[in-house]
Amino acid sequence: AQFVVSKSADFFSGAVVEGGKETYNGKNWVGKVPATGDYYVYVTAHPTSKYSLRVTVK
């Protein structure tokens, strides 16, 4: 599984948002998004996976 937060709508060419940290080979991502804006969250798994998304807005 892999979890990516990006500012790009294109999964293949988007850069990962700085300010976060991946753990467990990309299965977890914890961090602060550096600015207000639109972000894309990509979750990929093969063949399937369970995931949850927790967001805190301050």
Gaussian input, Z-matrix of N, CA and C with variables (Angstrom, degrees):
# hf/3-21g

backbone

0 1
 N
 C     1     B1
 C     2     B2     1     A1
 N     3     B3     2     A2     1     D1
 C     4     B4     3     A3     2     D2
 C     5     B5     4     A4     3     D3
 N     6     B6     5     A5     4     D4
 C     7     B7     6     A6     5     D5
 C     8     B8     7     A7     6     D6
 N     9     B9     8     A8     7     D7
 C    10    B10     9     A9     8     D8
 C    11    B11    10    A10     9     D9
 N    12    B12    11    A11    10    D10
 C    13    B13    12    A12    11    D11
 C    14    B14    13    A13    12    D12
 N    15    B15    14    A14    13    D13
 C    16    B16    15    A15    14    D14
 C    17    B17    16    A16    15    D15
 N    18    B18    17    A17    16    D16
 C    19    B19    18    A18    17    D17
 C    20    B20    19    A19    18    D18
 N    21    B21    20    A20    19    D19
 C    22    B22    21    A21    20    D20
 C    23    B23    22    A22    21    D21
 N    24    B24    23    A23    22    D22
 C    25    B25    24    A24    23    D23
 C    26    B26    25    A25    24    D24
 N    27    B27    26    A26    25    D25
 C    28    B28    27    A27    26    D26
 C    29    B29    28    A28    27    D27
 N    30    B30    29    A29    28    D28
 C    31    B31    30    A30    29    D29
 C    32    B32    31    A31    30    D30
 N    33    B33    32    A32    31    D31
 C    34    B34    33    A33    32    D32
 C    35    B35    34    A34    33    D33
 N    36    B36    35    A35    34    D34
 C    37    B37    36    A36    35    D35
 C    38    B38    37    A37    36    D36
 N    39    B39    38    A38    37    D37
 C    40    B40    39    A39    38    D38
 C    41    B41    40    A40    39    D39
 N    42    B42    41    A41    40    D40
 C    43    B43    42    A42    41    D41
 C    44    B44    43    A43    42    D42
 N    45    B45    44    A44    43    D43
 C    46    B46    45    A45    44    D44
 C    47    B47    46    A46    45    D45
 N    48    B48    47    A47    46    D46
 C    49    B49    48    A48    47    D47
 C    50    B50    49    A49    48    D48
 N    51    B51    50    A50    49    D49
 C    52    B52    51    A51    50    D50
 C    53    B53    52    A52    51    D51
 N    54    B54    53    A53    52    D52
 C    55    B55    54    A54    53    D53
 C    56    B56    55    A55    54    D54
 N    57    B57    56    A56    55    D55
 C    58    B58    57    A57    56    D56
 C    59    B59    58    A58    57    D57
 N    60    B60    59    A59    58    D58
 C    61    B61    60    A60    59    D59
 C    62    B62    61    A61    60    D60
 N    63    B63    62    A62    61    D61
 C    64    B64    63    A63    62    D62
 C    65    B65    64    A64    63    D63
 N    66    B66    65    A65    64    D64
 C    67    B67    66    A66    65    D65
 C    68    B68    67    A67    66    D66
 N    69    B69    68    A68    67    D67
 C    70    B70    69    A69    68    D68
 C    71    B71    70    A70    69    D69
 N    72    B72    71    A71    70    D70
 C    73    B73    72    A72    71    D71
 C    74    B74    73    A73    72    D72
 N    75    B75    74    A74    73    D73
 C    76    B76    75    A75    74    D74
 C    77    B77    76    A76    75    D75
 N    78    B78    77    A77    76    D76
 C    79    B79    78    A78    77    D77
 C    80    B80    79    A79    78    D78
 N    81    B81    80    A80    79    D79
 C    82    B82    81    A81    80    D80
 C    83    B83    82    A82    81    D81
 N    84    B84    83    A83    82    D82
 C    85    B85    84    A84    83    D83
 C    86    B86    85    A85    84    D84
 N    87    B87    86    A86    85    D85
 C    88    B88    87    A87    86    D86
 C    89    B89    88    A88    87    D87
 N    90    B90    89    A89    88    D88
 C    91    B91    90    A90    89    D89
 C    92    B92    91    A91    90    D90
 N    93    B93    92    A92    91    D91
 C    94    B94    93    A93    92    D92
 C    95    B95    94    A94    93    D93
 N    96    B96    95    A95    94    D94
 C    97    B97    96    A96    95    D95
 C    98    B98    97    A97    96    D96
 N    99    B99    98    A98    97    D97
 C   100   B100    99    A99    98    D98
 C   101   B101   100   A100    99    D99
 N   102   B102   101   A101   100   D100
 C   103   B103   102   A102   101   D101
 C   104   B104   103   A103   102   D102
 N   105   B105   104   A104   103   D103
 C   106   B106   105   A105   104   D104
 C   107   B107   106   A106   105   D105
 N   108   B108   107   A107   106   D106
 C   109   B109   108   A108   107   D107
 C   110   B110   109   A109   108   D108
 N   111   B111   110   A110   109   D109
 C   112   B112   111   A111   110   D110
 C   113   B113   112   A112   111   D111
 N   114   B114   113   A113   112   D112
 C   115   B115   114   A114   113   D113
 C   116   B116   115   A115   114   D114
 N   117   B117   116   A116   115   D115
 C   118   B118   117   A117   116   D116
 C   119   B119   118   A118   117   D117
 N   120   B120   119   A119   118   D118
 C   121   B121   120   A120   119   D119
 C   122   B122   121   A121   120   D120
 N   123   B123   122   A122   121   D121
 C   124   B124   123   A123   122   D122
 C   125   B125   124   A124   123   D123
 N   126   B126   125   A125   124   D124
 C   127   B127   126   A126   125   D125
 C   128   B128   127   A127   126   D126
 N   129   B129   128   A128   127   D127
 C   130   B130   129   A129   128   D128
 C   131   B131   130   A130   129   D129
 N   132   B132   131   A131   130   D130
 C   133   B133   132   A132   131   D131
 C   134   B134   133   A133   132   D132
 N   135   B135   134   A134   133   D133
 C   136   B136   135   A135   134   D134
 C   137   B137   136   A136   135   D135
 N   138   B138   137   A137   136   D136
 C   139   B139   138   A138   137   D137
 C   140   B140   139   A139   138   D138
 N   141   B141   140   A140   139   D139
 C   142   B142   141   A141   140   D140
 C   143   B143   142   A142   141   D141
 N   144   B144   143   A143   142   D142
 C   145   B145   144   A144   143   D143
 C   146   B146   145   A145   144   D144
 N   147   B147   146   A146   145   D145
 C   148   B148   147   A147   146   D146
 C   149   B149   148   A148   147   D147
 N   150   B150   149   A149   148   D148
 C   151   B151   150   A150   149   D149
 C   152   B152   151   A151   150   D150
 N   153   B153   152   A152   151   D151
 C   154   B154   153   A153   152   D152
 C   155   B155   154   A154   153   D153
 N   156   B156   155   A155   154   D154
 C   157   B157   156   A156   155   D155
 C   158   B158   157   A157   156   D156
 N   159   B159   158   A158   157   D157
 C   160   B160   159   A159   158   D158
 C   161   B161   160   A160   159   D159
 N   162   B162   161   A161   160   D160
 C   163   B163   162   A162   161   D161
 C   164   B164   163   A163   162   D162
 N   165   B165   164   A164   163   D163
 C   166   B166   165   A165   164   D164
 C   167   B167   166   A166   165   D165
 N   168   B168   167   A167   166   D166
 C   169   B169   168   A168   167   D167
 C   170   B170   169   A169   168   D168
 N   171   B171   170   A170   169   D169
 C   172   B172   171   A171   170   D170
 C   173   B173   172   A172   171   D171

   B1=1.4599
   B2=1.5209
   B3=1.3137
   B4=1.4609
   B5=1.5185
   B6=1.3218
   B7=1.4599
   B8=1.5190
   B9=1.3366
   B10=1.4631
   B11=1.5215
   B12=1.3262
   B13=1.4621
   B14=1.5265
   B15=1.3389
   B16=1.4593
   B17=1.5175
   B18=1.3203
   B19=1.4655
   B20=1.5228
   B21=1.3224
   B22=1.4582
   B23=1.5222
   B24=1.3358
   B25=1.4640
   B26=1.5250
   B27=1.3318
   B28=1.4585
   B29=1.5259
   B30=1.3079
   B31=1.4622
   B32=1.5296
   B33=1.3263
   B34=1.4596
   B35=1.5274
   B36=1.3316
   B37=1.4653
   B38=1.5284
   B39=1.3109
   B40=1.4609
   B41=1.5108
   B42=1.3207
   B43=1.4606
   B44=1.5246
   B45=1.3078
   B46=1.4572
   B47=1.5247
   B48=1.3260
   B49=1.4594
   B50=1.5271
   B51=1.3277
   B52=1.4617
   B53=1.5231
   B54=1.3113
   B55=1.4533
   B56=1.5110
   B57=1.3142
   B58=1.4525
   B59=1.5132
   B60=1.3141
   B61=1.4533
   B62=1.5193
   B63=1.3309
   B64=1.4575
   B65=1.5188
   B66=1.3156
   B67=1.4565
   B68=1.5187
   B69=1.3092
   B70=1.4637
   B71=1.5253
   B72=1.3481
   B73=1.4723
   B74=1.5156
   B75=1.3159
   B76=1.4573
   B77=1.5117
   B78=1.3240
   B79=1.4707
   B80=1.5231
   B81=1.3175
   B82=1.4686
   B83=1.5209
   B84=1.3251
   B85=1.4638
   B86=1.5095
   B87=1.3305
   B88=1.4579
   B89=1.5151
   B90=1.3263
   B91=1.4494
   B92=1.5062
   B93=1.3174
   B94=1.4596
   B95=1.5162
   B96=1.3186
   B97=1.4554
   B98=1.5250
   B99=1.3362
   B100=1.4575
   B101=1.5242
   B102=1.3223
   B103=1.4681
   B104=1.5226
   B105=1.3195
   B106=1.4511
   B107=1.5211
   B108=1.3251
   B109=1.4594
   B110=1.5048
   B111=1.3081
   B112=1.4582
   B113=1.5196
   B114=1.3208
   B115=1.4562
   B116=1.5119
   B117=1.3169
   B118=1.4537
   B119=1.5189
   B120=1.3175
   B121=1.4562
   B122=1.5198
   B123=1.3194
   B124=1.4569
   B125=1.5200
   B126=1.3176
   B127=1.4576
   B128=1.5183
   B129=1.3215
   B130=1.4572
   B131=1.5177
   B132=1.3133
   B133=1.4599
   B134=1.5266
   B135=1.3198
   B136=1.4581
   B137=1.5130
   B138=1.3057
   B139=1.4639
   B140=1.5309
   B141=1.3316
   B142=1.4695
   B143=1.5231
   B144=1.3311
   B145=1.4573
   B146=1.5184
   B147=1.3267
   B148=1.4630
   B149=1.5216
   B150=1.3269
   B151=1.4548
   B152=1.5095
   B153=1.3189
   B154=1.4635
   B155=1.5230
   B156=1.3267
   B157=1.4540
   B158=1.5149
   B159=1.3290
   B160=1.4635
   B161=1.5164
   B162=1.3107
   B163=1.4616
   B164=1.5175
   B165=1.3255
   B166=1.4532
   B167=1.5209
   B168=1.3201
   B169=1.4558
   B170=1.5184
   B171=1.3293
   B172=1.4646
   B173=1.4944
   A1=108.92
   A2=115.03
   A3=120.30
   A4=109.02
   A5=115.85
   A6=123.10
   A7=107.74
   A8=117.11
   A9=121.41
   A10=109.81
   A11=117.35
   A12=123.07
   A13=106.09
   A14=116.01
   A15=121.23
   A16=110.55
   A17=117.08
   A18=121.71
   A19=110.63
   A20=117.67
   A21=121.98
   A22=111.85
   A23=115.62
   A24=120.76
   A25=111.16
   A26=117.47
   A27=122.13
   A28=109.09
   A29=116.09
   A30=121.97
   A31=112.03
   A32=117.42
   A33=120.88
   A34=114.06
   A35=118.25
   A36=118.48
   A37=113.29
   A38=117.40
   A39=120.63
   A40=113.06
   A41=115.63
   A42=121.24
   A43=109.27
   A44=115.65
   A45=121.89
   A46=108.90
   A47=117.43
   A48=122.48
   A49=109.44
   A50=116.40
   A51=120.75
   A52=109.32
   A53=116.52
   A54=120.99
   A55=113.28
   A56=116.41
   A57=120.61
   A58=110.98
   A59=115.25
   A60=120.28
   A61=109.05
   A62=115.83
   A63=121.24
   A64=109.13
   A65=115.92
   A66=121.91
   A67=108.33
   A68=116.71
   A69=122.68
   A70=111.43
   A71=116.04
   A72=122.30
   A73=112.95
   A74=117.44
   A75=121.74
   A76=114.91
   A77=117.59
   A78=119.92
   A79=112.35
   A80=117.85
   A81=122.22
   A82=109.52
   A83=115.35
   A84=121.34
   A85=106.92
   A86=116.01
   A87=121.49
   A88=106.95
   A89=116.37
   A90=118.69
   A91=112.44
   A92=114.50
   A93=121.94
   A94=108.09
   A95=116.16
   A96=120.68
   A97=106.60
   A98=118.64
   A99=121.31
   A100=117.14
   A101=119.02
   A102=119.49
   A103=110.47
   A104=114.78
   A105=120.37
   A106=108.43
   A107=117.05
   A108=119.93
   A109=111.39
   A110=115.27
   A111=122.01
   A112=108.82
   A113=115.98
   A114=121.65
   A115=109.03
   A116=115.80
   A117=122.81
   A118=107.94
   A119=116.00
   A120=122.18
   A121=107.11
   A122=116.17
   A123=121.65
   A124=108.96
   A125=115.99
   A126=122.13
   A127=106.86
   A128=116.44
   A129=120.21
   A130=109.39
   A131=116.00
   A132=121.35
   A133=108.67
   A134=116.13
   A135=120.25
   A136=108.68
   A137=118.98
   A138=126.67
   A139=113.33
   A140=118.29
   A141=120.71
   A142=109.23
   A143=115.25
   A144=119.89
   A145=109.93
   A146=116.34
   A147=121.85
   A148=106.80
   A149=116.80
   A150=119.12
   A151=109.90
   A152=115.50
   A153=121.00
   A154=107.82
   A155=114.70
   A156=121.34
   A157=107.66
   A158=116.06
   A159=121.32
   A160=108.16
   A161=115.73
   A162=121.29
   A163=108.74
   A164=116.35
   A165=122.32
   A166=107.69
   A167=116.66
   A168=121.52
   A169=108.14
   A170=116.54
   A171=120.95
   A172=109.78
   D1=153.85
   D2=177.14
   D3=-144.93
   D4=143.67
   D5=-178.63
   D6=-128.39
   D7=125.16
   D8=-176.78
   D9=-132.90
   D10=136.78
   D11=171.53
   D12=-112.66
   D13=125.97
   D14=-174.85
   D15=-141.19
   D16=158.10
   D17=172.95
   D18=-91.86
   D19=-2.93
   D20=-176.23
   D21=-98.95
   D22=139.10
   D23=175.27
   D24=-78.19
   D25=-9.63
   D26=-179.58
   D27=-100.25
   D28=108.70
   D29=-176.82
   D30=-56.09
   D31=-39.56
   D32=-171.83
   D33=-78.98
   D34=-24.33
   D35=-177.57
   D36=-116.54
   D37=2.48
   D38=-177.09
   D39=-77.96
   D40=140.56
   D41=176.65
   D42=-85.51
   D43=145.00
   D44=178.29
   D45=-72.30
   D46=140.15
   D47=179.19
   D48=-65.96
   D49=132.15
   D50=176.71
   D51=-76.16
   D52=153.17
   D53=178.05
   D54=105.87
   D55=4.58
   D56=178.81
   D57=-123.10
   D58=170.45
   D59=-179.22
   D60=-137.59
   D61=129.90
   D62=174.44
   D63=-89.09
   D64=144.70
   D65=172.65
   D66=-136.25
   D67=168.30
   D68=178.88
   D69=53.02
   D70=49.90
   D71=178.14
   D72=55.02
   D73=42.12
   D74=177.30
   D75=86.76
   D76=2.62
   D77=-178.86
   D78=-76.42
   D79=-28.19
   D80=178.47
   D81=-121.34
   D82=146.60
   D83=174.24
   D84=-139.31
   D85=126.87
   D86=178.45
   D87=-129.73
   D88=134.07
   D89=178.11
   D90=174.06
   D91=-179.13
   D92=177.29
   D93=-113.44
   D94=130.04
   D95=175.25
   D96=-73.63
   D97=129.02
   D98=-169.21
   D99=-71.97
   D100=-15.65
   D101=-176.07
   D102=-155.71
   D103=161.37
   D104=174.12
   D105=-68.73
   D106=143.10
   D107=178.19
   D108=160.03
   D109=-172.18
   D110=177.66
   D111=-93.02
   D112=132.40
   D113=179.16
   D114=-130.41
   D115=154.25
   D116=178.64
   D117=-116.36
   D118=134.54
   D119=178.41
   D120=-112.42
   D121=119.23
   D122=-179.91
   D123=-110.10
   D124=126.82
   D125=175.80
   D126=-122.16
   D127=120.12
   D128=178.46
   D129=-123.08
   D130=146.40
   D131=178.60
   D132=-155.84
   D133=153.17
   D134=176.96
   D135=-139.03
   D136=125.93
   D137=-4.44
   D138=-80.55
   D139=-31.34
   D140=178.24
   D141=-146.36
   D142=167.73
   D143=178.76
   D144=-160.55
   D145=154.26
   D146=170.97
   D147=-99.79
   D148=143.66
   D149=177.40
   D150=-150.07
   D151=161.22
   D152=174.79
   D153=-136.63
   D154=154.15
   D155=179.73
   D156=-127.32
   D157=120.50
   D158=176.35
   D159=-115.43
   D160=128.65
   D161=-178.52
   D162=-126.54
   D163=133.29
   D164=174.73
   D165=-119.70
   D166=127.66
   D167=178.59
   D168=-110.64
   D169=126.32
   D170=-179.32
   D171=-117.81

